[in-house]
Amino acid sequence: PEIFKPKEKRTDYNSHWAGFGIGFATINSNSEFSSILNISRSLQYNLNFVEGVWYWENTNLTGILGMGIQFNSIHFQNNKFIEVEDYKSVISTMETGKELNKSRLHYTYLTFPFLIEKTFPVGKSSHLFFNGGIVAKVKTASSSKVWFNENGKEKKMKMPGELNIRPITFDFIVQAGIENFGLFASYSPLSIFLNNKGPKGNQGTIGLQVYF
């Protein structure tokens, strides 16, 4: 008689969203926006703290939903900074005689991923992974600040006004690695600022991620 074998059980493995990451941020732009970027100091920090997964039967594909926070710290050089003029964000130059020590644009988002992950077994207990998808983002805070010396002391000044950072946006993201360590690359197809409310520029980030 024919013998029916039971279905093979799926091997459990960790999915890859929850964790902490840091990456170098760049600005893709045909304008002055990208040329004044201090790439070595412009960083993105990811703190992903909620993760939910589902599995497709008889496959090693996993769907991932979750939540996190993305902090972006964009630094400028050449004595440039972002300020608001006539309700628009513009690139300005610090007045003659005041050399900037630091110029920073900061914006923070809540993040909500929609990812598909595939794994590849390595040996008996390890897995390589690859995932990708879309990360929806909702802005929670933004600021433009400069630091300069005055009367022998360093002074910090926050630029007033609404910066017109896009309140809702999204990134394309891919991640790859082994077990709890990976690389990520993300790109936002929408400009950082609202249309006609600031310099055009799309953010791309490459970095490292450690998963919980």
C-alpha positions as CSV (number, residue, x, y, z in Angstrom):
1,P,0.0,0.0,0.0
2,E,1.0,3.6,-0.6
3,I,2.6,5.3,2.4
4,F,1.8,9.0,3.0
5,K,4.5,10.9,4.7
6,P,3.6,13.8,7.0
7,K,4.3,17.3,5.8
8,E,7.7,18.6,6.8
9,K,7.4,21.1,9.6
10,R,8.5,24.6,9.0
11,T,11.8,25.5,10.7
12,D,11.2,28.5,12.9
13,Y,13.6,31.5,12.5
14,N,13.7,35.1,13.5
15,S,12.2,37.7,11.2
16,H,14.1,40.9,10.7
17,W,12.6,44.3,11.6
18,A,12.8,44.9,15.3
19,G,16.2,46.2,16.3
20,F,18.6,49.1,16.1
21,G,20.4,50.5,13.1
22,I,22.6,53.4,12.0
23,G,23.4,54.5,8.4
24,F,24.9,57.2,6.4
25,A,22.4,59.5,4.7
26,T,22.8,61.1,1.3
27,I,20.6,63.6,-0.6
28,N,19.9,63.0,-4.3
29,S,19.3,66.4,-5.9
30,N,20.2,68.4,-8.9
31,S,20.3,71.5,-6.8
32,E,22.6,73.0,-4.2
33,F,20.9,70.8,-1.6
34,S,23.1,67.8,-2.2
35,S,26.3,69.7,-2.8
36,I,26.3,71.3,0.7
37,L,25.7,68.0,2.5
38,N,28.3,66.8,5.1
39,I,28.1,63.1,4.3
40,S,30.5,61.9,7.0
41,R,28.2,63.4,9.7
42,S,24.7,63.0,8.1
43,L,23.2,59.9,9.8
44,Q,20.0,58.0,10.1
45,Y,19.1,56.1,13.3
46,N,16.4,53.4,13.3
47,L,14.8,52.1,16.5
48,N,12.3,49.4,15.5
49,F,10.4,48.1,18.6
50,V,7.2,46.4,17.4
51,E,7.1,43.5,15.0
52,G,4.3,41.1,13.8
53,V,4.8,38.3,11.3
54,W,2.8,35.7,9.3
55,Y,4.0,32.7,7.4
56,W,3.0,31.2,4.1
57,E,2.5,27.4,4.4
58,N,5.1,25.2,2.7
59,T,7.3,28.1,1.9
60,N,10.1,30.1,3.6
61,L,8.4,33.4,2.9
62,T,7.4,35.6,5.8
63,G,5.3,38.8,5.8
64,I,6.4,41.5,8.3
65,L,4.4,44.4,9.8
66,G,5.6,46.6,12.6
67,M,6.4,50.0,14.0
68,G,9.5,52.0,14.8
69,I,11.1,55.5,15.0
70,Q,13.5,56.9,12.4
71,F,15.8,59.8,13.5
72,N,17.5,61.8,10.7
73,S,20.4,64.2,11.4
74,I,21.4,65.9,8.2
75,H,24.6,68.1,8.5
76,F,25.6,70.9,6.2
77,Q,29.0,72.5,5.3
78,N,30.1,75.7,3.5
79,N,28.5,77.9,6.1
80,K,25.0,76.9,4.9
81,F,21.8,76.2,6.8
82,I,18.0,75.8,6.3
83,E,15.7,78.6,7.3
84,V,12.1,79.7,6.5
85,E,11.4,82.8,4.4
86,D,7.9,83.7,3.3
87,Y,6.6,80.3,4.6
88,K,9.2,78.4,2.4
89,S,12.3,76.5,3.5
90,V,15.4,77.9,1.8
91,I,19.2,77.3,1.9
92,S,20.9,80.3,3.3
93,T,24.5,81.4,4.0
94,M,25.6,82.6,7.4
95,E,26.5,86.3,7.5
96,T,30.1,87.4,7.0
97,G,32.1,87.2,10.1
98,K,30.1,84.4,11.7
99,E,31.7,81.0,10.8
100,L,29.3,78.1,11.6
101,N,30.7,75.4,13.8
102,K,27.8,73.1,12.9
103,S,24.6,73.3,10.9
104,R,22.0,70.6,11.2
105,L,18.6,69.7,9.9
106,H,16.7,67.2,12.1
107,Y,13.5,65.3,11.3
108,T,11.9,62.3,13.0
109,Y,9.3,59.8,11.8
110,L,7.1,57.0,13.1
111,T,7.7,54.1,10.7
112,F,5.3,51.3,9.6
113,P,6.9,48.5,7.5
114,F,5.3,46.2,5.0
115,L,8.0,43.7,4.2
116,I,8.3,40.3,2.5
117,E,11.2,38.1,3.8
118,K,12.9,35.0,2.3
119,T,15.4,32.9,4.1
120,F,18.1,30.5,3.0
121,P,19.4,27.8,5.5
122,V,23.2,27.8,6.1
123,G,24.3,24.7,8.0
124,K,22.0,23.2,10.6
125,S,20.9,26.2,12.6
126,S,21.8,29.4,10.7
127,H,19.9,31.3,8.1
128,L,20.7,34.0,5.5
129,F,17.8,36.3,5.0
130,F,16.7,38.9,2.4
131,N,13.7,41.1,2.8
132,G,12.3,44.2,1.1
133,G,9.2,46.3,0.8
134,I,7.8,49.7,1.8
135,V,8.1,51.7,5.0
136,A,5.4,54.2,5.5
137,K,6.5,57.3,7.6
138,V,4.6,59.9,9.6
139,K,6.6,63.0,10.7
140,T,6.6,63.7,14.5
141,A,9.2,66.5,14.8
142,S,11.7,68.7,12.8
143,S,14.1,71.5,13.5
144,S,17.0,73.5,11.9
145,K,19.8,74.6,14.2
146,V,23.2,76.2,13.9
147,W,26.1,76.5,16.2
148,F,28.6,79.4,16.1
149,N,31.1,81.3,18.3
150,E,30.1,84.6,19.9
151,N,32.1,86.5,22.4
152,G,34.4,83.6,22.9
153,K,31.5,81.1,23.6
154,E,29.7,78.7,21.4
155,K,26.1,79.7,20.8
156,K,23.2,77.5,19.5
157,M,20.3,79.0,17.6
158,K,17.2,77.3,16.4
159,M,15.7,78.6,13.1
160,P,12.0,79.7,13.7
161,G,9.1,78.7,11.5
162,E,7.5,75.6,10.1
163,L,10.1,73.8,8.0
164,N,7.6,72.2,5.6
165,I,9.1,68.7,5.9
166,R,6.7,66.3,4.2
167,P,4.3,65.0,7.0
168,I,3.5,61.6,5.4
169,T,6.0,59.8,3.1
170,F,7.5,56.4,2.5
171,D,10.8,54.6,1.8
172,F,11.6,51.6,-0.4
173,I,13.9,49.3,1.7
174,V,15.9,46.2,1.3
175,Q,17.7,44.3,4.0
176,A,20.1,41.3,3.9
177,G,22.2,39.5,6.4
178,I,22.7,36.4,8.6
179,E,20.9,35.7,11.9
180,N,20.8,38.9,14.0
181,F,23.1,41.1,11.8
182,G,22.4,42.7,8.5
183,L,22.8,45.6,6.1
184,F,20.0,47.9,4.9
185,A,19.5,50.3,2.1
186,S,16.6,52.7,1.8
187,Y,15.4,55.4,-0.6
188,S,12.6,57.8,-0.5
189,P,11.0,58.5,-3.9
190,L,9.4,61.7,-2.5
191,S,11.3,64.9,-1.8
192,I,12.0,65.6,1.9
193,F,10.2,69.0,1.6
194,L,6.6,69.6,0.4
195,N,6.4,70.6,-3.3
196,N,7.3,74.3,-3.8
197,K,7.9,74.6,-0.1
198,G,11.6,73.8,0.1
199,P,14.6,72.6,-1.9
200,K,14.1,69.4,-3.8
201,G,16.0,66.4,-2.6
202,N,15.4,62.7,-2.1
203,Q,17.1,60.8,0.8
204,G,19.0,57.6,0.4
205,T,20.6,55.7,3.3
206,I,22.9,52.7,3.6
207,G,23.8,51.2,7.0
208,L,24.0,48.4,9.5
209,Q,21.2,46.9,11.6
210,V,21.3,44.7,14.7
211,Y,18.0,42.7,15.2
212,F,16.4,41.9,18.6
